[in-house]
Amino acid sequence: MSPSILTTDIRPTQFFITSINVNLLESSRRQVEYVELRVGSRTLAVRHVSIPSKSLSEAFTPGIEVSDYEQCLVSVHCCHRVIGIGIQKKTVVDLAFAPQDIALSPNAVNGKRTLRLVDGKLQVVVSASETLYRPEIGKLVPFSDSILHACPRFRLLVMGKDGVGKSSLIARAFKIRSLRFYEACQRQAGIDTELIFQENDKVVLHSSRNLVPGTDNSVEGFLARRQSMPELKDRVHAVWLCLGIPSANEPLFDEDTKRFIERRKRLLGDTPLVIIFTKLDLLVGKIEYEYFGDQDDPEPWYLEEYLRNELEKACIQPLQELAGTDIPNVAISVQEGYESTIEQLLEVTATKVDRHVANEAAMAALMAQRASISLKLSNSISVGKKRHWRGLAFGSKFLGYVLKECLDVIHTDIVSCWNFEDPNRYLISDQFKTLMLNMVANTDTRDLPESDEEEVGFGVSVASAIIGIRGTAVRVVLPIAANIMLVGWAYDLYQYSGTVLSQCIAYIVDLTAIMQILFLLTPQGHMTIPAIKLAITAYSMAGINEVHSRIKDHYENPHNVLTLGGRDQALDMIVRLIKETSIKSEELVSLRARLGDLGKLQRDDPKYGWDDDDE
């Protein structure tokens, strides 16, 4: 059983200021122009009136949080005309108070208190509540929920003859074991059977070898049924037609495939069709043997030129003669060294789905794929930009919510985009969220080793840290606590300040970095506690110092909290830091080779928990 979270709430008693009422006696010559409320170092409310008057009131919904260590100040800006001169004179009356003054106020009804502050003919009444009132504010909803509500799974039709490599392609693209997919295809009653696999339930597959029109299990009948369905989630979002790259003078298409391609527009409508030429590695091997057999290492550009010519002759030209140039096509291999071809296929598919089907379906496709770290990263940024990363410095969507509630929806969005195989839900557990909060709280990085990520790149820095951790220590010990909340700031209300902005930005960048390291550590996508702990420890050594220092330095200047010139500077900083602390797709294979055997991290040993040391 996982240990429960022990929350140490170190915050003192709080109040929520709900309104301020300012009144001047009629006998006073002064008029009220505007009022400022300062809480600690924060100027939280400024109320201006167009015509000065004897009274002014301002209500705050849901309320302004004040802790008892913060001194408060109401500044009442007044004006009056000097008799005999006609010149308007301005004065400021400052009335200070502390939350203890509110707590000691005898005027308490149902947790609501009022505090009267008097200066001569000026009276200020501060109303406060012991609890937060949030009318018309519902639960924060992750943006990923709206995506998955519209399109809970990416629906893909996979076509092609036996032996062409469909099972291996599905295994590589979605981390679904190839044998399971092959066996499911053999057992299926027909093309209508939905193939959903426990290890990755964000994709639903349909498979067909039968292209003959008029049969019960034909593609034509299936597509007609599916495309007439009103819900996006029920329609086919893309079709992959797998064709083996022909050898010698073999034809690329049989007659049934030709007919399908010729009738594709009537059958598919706007549904994207992607032609996939499989087993590219065999063609490369053939070229190397026939053209470069006597050379040890042909120049890459020379080999690529021969490869383009062979693909053009064997695949591209026959396809264009049959169907023109409007069908996207990708030559792929599932062998090591050809990872970029799978990434290209996934990117082309998502782009076409976004353009011709729906943005939600495209995002669902990018969530479902588990082959490309770059596409995962770009999709996570896109989802963040859609709602919760935008307007952190000036938007109102988080006002009135506890900061932890805001970070929880951000957390859910990021984890959903990466879509690891996580049956035990470690990545959305209280323990992991507590680790992230405590990591963000550690903004003083002076005691951490200097990061060399700018010189060698983030991926290499992380790999070096992992090798050091595994090589010099018998056990991985987390640098921060998983079961004790070390800080109380996460339970404060969201507010516009440099501190809160720094915390939100750090949380987003840190969590995104951890997701990338986990992608590196778990080639099959299966999540375990040892992998999470190793990822956090490696990031604490390789990246967090630079990230937190830059955020802290930037927001120590209050001017940088503002959004100037229409730009969302907080969003710009998030995206810039994520891109600078990113692991590139092209370096993934070499980094994993440096790390050696990662199989142990894929095993979930029940004897090791969040606070246990891992061998």
BELDA-V907249 format. One line per field, one symbol per residue. psi: psi as a letter, one per 40 degrees, with the letter a starting at -180 (. if undefined). burial: I if it has 16 or more other ideal C-beta (glycine too) atoms within 10 Angstrom, else O. A space follows every 50 residues. Layout:
psi->???
burial->???
This chain:
psi->hhiihhhhheiiiiihhdihhhhhideieiihdihihhhbehhdhhhiid hiaeihihihheihhhieehiihhhhhiiihhhedehhhhihhhhiiidd dddeheghhfehiihhhhgbehhhhhhiieihhgiehahhhidddddddd gdihhhhhiiiieefddddddddefhhdddddddddeidadehhhhideg eehhiiihehehieidfiddddddddeehdhddeihdihhhhhhhiibfi idiiddddddddedddddbehhhhhhhifddddddddddddfdehdgihd ddddddddddddddddddddddeaeehiihhiieihefdddddddddddd dddddeciddddddddddifdhddddddddddddddceehfdeeiedehe iiddddddddddddddddfihgdefdeeiddddddddddddgehedeiih ifdddeiddddddddddddddeidihhheiieehheiedeeiihihiddd dddddddddddddddddddddgdeehhidddddddddddddddddddddd ddddedhddedihifeigddddddddddddgihideedddddddeahedd eehgheehadeiih.
burial->OOOOOOOOOOOOOIIIIIIIIIIIOOOOOIIIIIIIIIIOOIOIIOIOOO OIOOOIOOOIOIIIIIOIOIOIOIIIIIOOOOOOOOOOOOOOIOIOIOIO IIOOOOOOOOOIIIIOIOOOOIIIIIIIIOOIOOOOOOOIOIIIOOIIOI IOIIIIIIIIOOOIIIIIIIIIIIIIOIOIIIOIIOOIOOIOOOIOIOOI OIIIIIIIOIIOOOOOIIIIIIIOOIOOOOOIIOIIIIIIIIIIIOOOOO OIIOOIIIIIIOOIOOIIOOIIIIIIIIIIIOIIOOIIOOOOOOOOOIOO OOIOOIIOOIIOOIIIOIIOOOIOOOIOIIIIIIIOOIIOIIIOIIIIII OIIIOIIIOIIIIIIIIIIIIIIIIIIIIIIIIIOIIIIIOIIOOOIIOI IIIIIIIIIIIIIIIIIIIIIIOOOIIOIIIIIIIIIIIIIIIOIOOIOO IOIOOOIIIIIIIIIIOOIIOOOOOIOIIIOIIOIOIOIIIIIIIIIIII IIIIIIIIIIIIIIIIIIIIIIIOIIIIIIIIIIIIIIIIIIIIIIIIII IIOIIOOOOIIOIOOOOIIIIOIIIOIIOIIIIOIOIIOOIOOOIOOIOO IIOOOOOIOIOIOIO
